[in-house]
Amino acid sequence: MKRVLILGANGQVAREAIDLFLKETDAQLTLYLRNSSRLQITDANRERVIEGDVNDLAKLKEAMVGQDVVYVNLGGSDIVRKTQNIILAMDELQVKRAIFINILGIYGEVPGEFGKWNRQMVGSGIETWRKAADLIEESNLDYSILRCTWFTNKNEIDYELTEKGEPLTGTEISRKSIASLVVRLAESEDFGIRKSLGVSKPYSSGDKPTFY
């Protein structure tokens, strides 16, 4: 039985992951978010909610005590600071396994017209997310970084993975697919350790996502 701390538990991908954790595993979940009223518990025996901000280091460390896996579902212009806090808390509490959601394009791995479109859409945020990824890769954590393409709400689990250094050409990925991958990573003892993985739907290449 894994004990999983979900940071940013109200996010749409996180909510999908919570549902899959409860349906497909016996994991115990700690749900960490800034406004606890946004979440409704469905299994009080397996879920507990902690209201807090990741930038509150003391509260974050309190939530991290006894955890096996930390799943980071966060964003914002302060993602570098948040990442620093998470790494610091994990180091102090000797929690090793972490799964971080990131964005595509941080290594210049998206080629062609789609790469140009993605850079225009994301702008300087790419550099910020790259800094966050660099911090993770320089840490001693057993991390997995998920560089996800553009999200959809399709009710499907269909993804392919690329390694760091390989081109990432798929333009979209369902939130449910990302959630399924998060659960797979959390439950595995060795899959995806110290990897930065591109995540996209097979055969979704193009100049931009079809929904734009």
Secondary structure, DSSP 8 states (H G I E B T S, - for coil): --EEEEETTTSHHHHHHHHHHHHH---EEEEEES-GGG---S-TTTEEEEE--TT-HHHHHHHHTT-SEEEE---STTHHHHHHHHHHHHHHHT--EEEEEEETTTTS---HHHHHHHHHHHTTHHHHHHHHHHHHHHSSSEEEEEEE-EEE--S----EEE-TTS---B-EEEHHHHHHHHHHHHH-SSTTTTEEEEEE-TT-BSSS-TT-
